[in-house]
Structures are given as C-alpha cells and as structure tokens.
C-alpha cells in the first residue's frame, strides 16, 4: 500500500480522499484536533477476540462445517490449546475475530445450516466459492 502511495506522489497524482470517520469509534473537532481520530486501538478489542471463550465460540462454528485438511488442523489446534493450557489460553486468529464480529453468518452458516455444499472435484478451500447472501446451495 505504501509503495502505491509513493508512486502516486512521484507521478503527481492526487491523494484519495480520506475515509469517512465512524462516529462510534472516532472523535474529531474541526480546527482543534490534537490526537488522531481513532478512539479504539487493537487492545480495546482484545478481550472480545482473544482467549479461551472466543476460541471455543469459533470451534463451535467450525464443528458444524464440512471437513477438509485445513479445518481438521484448526479444530485440532484449538482443542490442543484448550486442553493443554486451559481457560487462561490467550489466542486469536481470523476465526475468533469473525465469530465475534459476525457470528455464524461470517462462516456462511444460517439457522438452517451451511450456505452451500462442497462442489465435486474441489478438495479444500471451496467455501470461498459460496454465496454469503443465500441460504441455499449456490455457487457464485
């Protein structure tokens, strides 16, 4: 990203407009801004995304998905961490974050089950082909 910005500056291209501030997570005063606008840094969300509870929540979601080599590894990784370290285990990854931010919907799971089923001939990574907005078996 920084390389793109440097090339754009060297070519005299205008900078893109700044992203709009989100009122719940930023603070700004026109003409009187002493700090950067974000109110919350990564540490603000640590308790929600890291630890045994988020891992257990993510594991429950992963347990209802069809299996593949990656999911088997992640499930076993989580279970080993929980068994060996216990409730004091502090761990976070994309699955624990998604389980907090979007819940089951982040993984393509609705109250009635997964959004789509594994296509023939695709051994792993097939969930990226599923439509996140449908409750029926639909490939995008």
N, C-alpha and C positions, 0 to 999 in steps of 0.2 A: 504494500500500500504506500509506504514511504517513497519507494522508487517511482511510482506513478506520479506522486505529488511533485517530486524533484523534476522529472521530465516535463511535466506540465508547466512548472515555473520557468524552466530553461527555455521553453518554447513560447513563453509569454501568454500562455493560456490562462483564462480567469479561473480562480478557485471556485469550487462548487459552493453553493450557499450552505451555511451551517445547518445541521439537523435541528428541527424544532425542539425546544426544551419541553420536557414532560413535567407538568406541574407537581405530580406526586413525588418525583424523585430529584427535582432540581429547585434552586432558588436563584432568582435574578432580580436586580434592581437597576433600572435604566439609569445610566450615568453614575452609578455608585456600586460597582462590582469589585469587591475586594478578594473574593475567593472564586475558584472555578465553580460553575453552577451545580454539578452533581452533589447531592446530599449523601448518597449512599455509595460506599465502595464495596469491594468484594467481601470484606469481613462482615458487612451488615447482613449478608445472606448465609453466612457460614452455618449457623445452627439449623437452617432450613434444608440445606443441601448436603451437608457432610455429617456423617455419623451412622450409628447402627440403625436408627429409625428410618432415615431416607434410603439406606441400602436395603432394609427389609421391605420397605414400600416398593422400591424398584424391583426387587426379587419377586414379589407377588405378581407384578405386572409381567415380568419376563417368564414366569412359570406358566402363564396361560398362552404364550406364543408357541407356534410350531418350532421345533428344534432344528438347529444347524450347528456346525462346529463352533462358530463364534458364540452363540447363545449358551451352548454347553460350557464353554470356557468361562464366560462371565458368571453364569449361575454357580459353577464350582468355585470360582474365585471369591464371590460374595459369601458363599456358605463356609468356605475355609476361613476367611477373615472373621466372620461372625463367631465361628466355633473356636478358633484359636485365640482371639483377642477379646471377644465378648462385647458387651454393650459400650465399652469405652473406645471401640474402634472408630477412628475418625478417618473416613474415606469418602471421596466424592468423584464422580465422573459424569459424563453426559446423561447417563440413565438416571442417576439420582437427581440431577437438575431437572430433567424433563418430567420426572414423576412428581416433582413439586410444582413446577410451572404450569404444566398442562394436564397432569394426571394421566389416566389411562388413554385419553384421546391422543396424547403425544406419541403413543406406540401403535396407533391405529386400532384401538380396542374400544368398542362401544358396549353398552349394557348387554347386547345380544352376541357379542363375540368379535373376532378379528374382522378387519375391513376386507381382506382378501386372502386367498389361499395360495399356497406355493405353486407357481407355474411349472409345468413339466419341463425337465431339462435344465432347470436352474437350481444348483445345489445350495448356494448361500447368497446372502445379500439381496434376496428377491423382495424383501419388504419395502425397499426403496422404490419399487415399481408400483406399489399400491396407491390408490387414490385416498388421500386423507379426509375427503369430504363425503365418502359414500359408505353405507353400511352393508353393501352387497359386494360380492366378488367382482371387482372392477380393476383392471389394469389401466394405467394412464399411458 
